[in-house]
Amino acid sequence: MAGLSITQILRRSFDAAVDAIKIVPFLPSNTNVSKNFIVTTGLVTIATNAETSFLLLKNPSGSGKSLSLTKVFVGLLFNNQNGFFNIYFDPTITSNGTALTISNTNRLSSPIASTMQAFNLPTTTSFGTKILTMPIQQNSSAVQYPLEETIKLSEGKNLLISIDNAANNMPTCINAHWLET
């Protein structure tokens, strides 16, 4: 840079620095936003205080996808009662229960459809292998459990969420969020 004034040298350095800056659009931490899904059971009254199969998620054989559970919201309408929800792999299913609508959380463009299947109040003869138990404390109305994609479901596998309420006739709902990859 011999023969250049200090102003010219600084200007060239500034121009080079500006050229090196890249503008990167903001993306959420989960860049697969169009592959995020949610299902809700809606409010359902559980007649018994025994553990009840409540939400069944199925990843059909040949789907080519993996489900990564990211959050579970559990809502119970009760006073001075405790409850639990449990997550199981590979329950023994005799009836799927009522089919639920799965929604893509992306409403910014044409959302893709989920390959998973979801059912409320399935009939099971075995809950399966328990992988998680979480308490719901008295006088709670809704509890969120972030799972950070730690529970994964490969194709051809099933996942069951059960509710174990401390009282009869307890209105309950579950919202499950997941990522498909």
C-alpha positions as CSV (number, residue, x, y, z in Angstrom):
1,M,0.0,0.0,0.0
2,A,3.0,2.2,-0.6
3,G,2.1,5.7,-1.9
4,L,-1.4,5.7,-0.4
5,S,-2.5,8.2,2.1
6,I,-3.6,7.1,5.6
7,T,-7.2,7.9,4.6
8,Q,-7.0,5.7,1.5
9,I,-5.5,2.8,3.5
10,L,-8.2,3.1,6.2
11,R,-10.9,3.3,3.5
12,R,-9.7,0.1,1.8
13,S,-9.5,-1.7,5.2
14,F,-13.0,-0.6,6.0
15,D,-14.3,-1.7,2.6
16,A,-12.7,-5.1,3.0
17,A,-14.2,-5.5,6.5
18,V,-17.7,-4.6,5.2
19,D,-17.3,-7.1,2.3
20,A,-16.4,-9.8,4.9
21,I,-19.6,-9.2,6.9
22,K,-22.4,-11.6,5.9
23,I,-26.0,-10.8,6.7
24,V,-27.6,-14.0,8.2
25,P,-31.3,-14.0,8.7
26,F,-32.5,-14.9,12.2
27,L,-33.5,-18.5,12.4
28,P,-35.0,-20.1,15.6
29,S,-32.8,-22.6,17.4
30,N,-34.7,-25.3,15.7
31,T,-34.3,-24.6,12.0
32,N,-36.6,-27.5,11.1
33,V,-39.6,-25.3,11.9
34,S,-41.8,-26.9,9.2
35,K,-41.2,-30.3,10.7
36,N,-42.7,-29.5,14.1
37,F,-46.0,-31.0,15.0
38,I,-48.5,-30.8,17.8
39,V,-51.5,-32.9,18.9
40,T,-54.0,-32.3,21.6
41,T,-56.4,-34.7,23.2
42,G,-58.7,-31.9,24.2
43,L,-60.4,-32.1,27.6
44,V,-61.4,-35.7,28.5
45,T,-62.8,-36.8,31.8
46,I,-61.2,-39.9,33.2
47,A,-63.7,-41.9,35.2
48,T,-61.4,-43.9,37.3
49,N,-58.4,-43.1,39.5
50,A,-56.4,-46.1,38.0
51,E,-53.6,-45.6,35.5
52,T,-55.2,-45.0,32.2
53,S,-53.8,-45.2,28.6
54,F,-54.4,-41.7,27.4
55,L,-52.4,-40.7,24.3
56,L,-50.9,-43.1,21.8
57,L,-48.4,-41.9,19.2
58,K,-47.6,-44.3,16.4
59,N,-44.7,-44.1,13.9
60,P,-45.9,-46.3,11.1
61,S,-43.5,-48.9,9.5
62,G,-42.0,-47.5,6.3
63,S,-42.6,-43.9,7.3
64,G,-38.9,-43.1,6.8
65,K,-39.2,-40.6,9.7
66,S,-38.1,-40.4,13.3
67,L,-40.1,-38.7,16.0
68,S,-38.3,-36.6,18.6
69,L,-40.6,-35.6,21.4
70,T,-39.8,-32.0,22.4
71,K,-42.5,-31.1,25.0
72,V,-45.5,-32.5,26.8
73,F,-48.1,-30.3,28.4
74,V,-50.4,-32.0,30.9
75,G,-53.5,-30.3,32.2
76,L,-55.6,-31.6,35.1
77,L,-58.6,-29.9,36.6
78,F,-58.5,-30.7,40.3
79,N,-58.1,-29.4,43.8
80,N,-56.0,-30.9,46.5
81,Q,-55.2,-34.0,44.4
82,N,-51.9,-35.3,43.0
83,G,-51.4,-37.2,39.8
84,F,-48.7,-38.7,37.5
85,F,-48.1,-39.1,33.9
86,N,-46.0,-41.9,32.5
87,I,-44.4,-42.4,29.1
88,Y,-43.9,-45.9,27.8
89,F,-42.3,-47.5,24.7
90,D,-43.9,-50.4,22.9
91,P,-47.3,-50.8,24.6
92,T,-49.4,-53.8,23.7
93,I,-52.4,-52.3,21.8
94,T,-55.7,-54.1,21.3
95,S,-57.5,-51.0,20.0
96,N,-56.1,-47.6,18.9
97,G,-58.8,-45.5,20.4
98,T,-60.1,-42.2,18.9
99,A,-58.0,-40.8,16.0
100,L,-56.7,-37.3,16.7
101,T,-55.8,-34.5,14.3
102,I,-52.1,-33.7,14.1
103,S,-51.2,-30.1,13.2
104,N,-48.0,-28.6,11.8
105,T,-46.9,-25.7,13.9
106,N,-45.8,-23.8,10.8
107,R,-48.5,-21.5,9.4
108,L,-46.1,-19.3,7.4
109,S,-46.4,-21.3,4.2
110,S,-48.0,-24.5,3.0
111,P,-47.3,-26.9,6.0
112,I,-46.3,-30.5,5.4
113,A,-48.3,-33.3,6.9
114,S,-47.1,-35.5,9.7
115,T,-46.4,-39.1,9.0
116,M,-47.2,-40.0,12.6
117,Q,-50.6,-41.2,13.9
118,A,-52.2,-40.1,17.2
119,F,-55.0,-41.6,19.2
120,N,-56.8,-40.8,22.5
121,L,-57.9,-43.5,25.1
122,P,-56.4,-46.5,23.4
123,T,-57.0,-50.0,24.8
124,T,-53.9,-51.7,26.0
125,T,-53.1,-55.0,27.7
126,S,-49.7,-53.8,28.7
127,F,-48.3,-50.3,29.1
128,G,-44.9,-51.4,27.7
129,T,-41.5,-50.3,28.9
130,K,-41.7,-47.2,31.2
131,I,-39.2,-44.6,30.4
132,L,-40.5,-41.6,32.3
133,T,-42.7,-40.8,35.3
134,M,-43.5,-37.2,36.2
135,P,-45.7,-36.0,39.1
136,I,-48.4,-33.4,38.9
137,Q,-48.7,-31.6,42.2
138,Q,-51.9,-30.6,43.9
139,N,-53.7,-27.5,42.9
140,S,-51.9,-27.4,39.5
141,S,-53.8,-26.8,36.4
142,A,-51.2,-27.3,33.7
143,V,-47.6,-28.4,33.7
144,Q,-45.1,-28.2,30.8
145,Y,-42.4,-30.8,30.6
146,P,-39.6,-29.8,28.1
147,L,-37.9,-33.0,26.8
148,E,-35.4,-31.4,24.5
149,E,-35.8,-34.1,21.9
150,T,-34.4,-36.7,24.4
151,I,-37.3,-39.2,23.6
152,K,-37.0,-40.6,20.1
153,L,-39.4,-43.0,18.3
154,S,-38.2,-44.8,15.2
155,E,-40.4,-46.1,12.4
156,G,-42.6,-49.0,13.3
157,K,-42.6,-48.1,17.0
158,N,-45.3,-46.8,19.4
159,L,-45.2,-44.5,22.4
160,L,-47.9,-44.3,25.1
161,I,-48.6,-41.6,27.6
162,S,-50.7,-42.6,30.5
163,I,-52.4,-40.6,33.3
164,D,-52.6,-41.8,36.9
165,N,-55.0,-39.5,38.7
166,A,-55.6,-39.6,42.4
167,A,-59.4,-39.0,42.0
168,N,-62.3,-40.2,39.9
169,N,-63.9,-38.1,37.1
170,M,-60.9,-35.8,36.6
171,P,-60.9,-33.7,33.4
172,T,-57.5,-34.1,31.8
173,C,-55.8,-33.1,28.6
174,I,-52.4,-33.6,27.0
175,N,-50.6,-31.7,24.3
176,A,-47.6,-33.3,22.7
177,H,-45.1,-31.5,20.5
178,W,-42.5,-33.3,18.4
179,L,-40.0,-32.9,15.5
180,E,-40.0,-35.3,12.6
181,T,-36.7,-35.9,10.9
